[in-house]
Amino acid sequence: MTAPRTIVLLTLASVAGCASDGGRGGSGSNDPGGMCQPIGGAVTGNETVGRFDYKVTGGFAGQGDGTSLQIDGNGLVMRHTMQHGTESGQIDPATLQDLVAKARAAQFPTLCAQYTCTGCDDDLIHSVSVQLNGIPYMVQASELASAPQRLEVLIQALQQILERPLS
């Protein structure tokens, strides 16, 4: 009779492991599960912000949801979604300034390289790369894990750019 109870406990422990990550948008910490390897580098708050790259990967097939977004330092955009295919255009200066401010506030050098949910097989991964002072910094954040709020805010801003019309 202990075998079914063991299976239930293991299942609950597995689910609790992902649930304890806080879900998308949770407060998070810089050190998920004590395994953080910070990207490293100086944080000044006035870094020159260049290119942004955002991509969604993972899921059962490993291909993500087909989303990708590239924004250069002048606001030129190339994006791809399953719904609209590939599009290019320009974001307005206010949106670009807001994105730059959010990238600086994210303090990429202090972030972990990855925020993951162990055992979450059908998880989508948000890969965000930002050039700061000419140096690319990349973070991967699982949709089912909890990344720091300052990174979540940047991811949400990038997702909004995917949804709005380009000029």
Summary of the structure (lengths in Angstrom):
residues: 167
radius of gyration: 17.7
end to end distance: 65.2
largest distance: 65.5
contacts: 482
relative contact order: 0.23
helix: 32%
strand: 29%
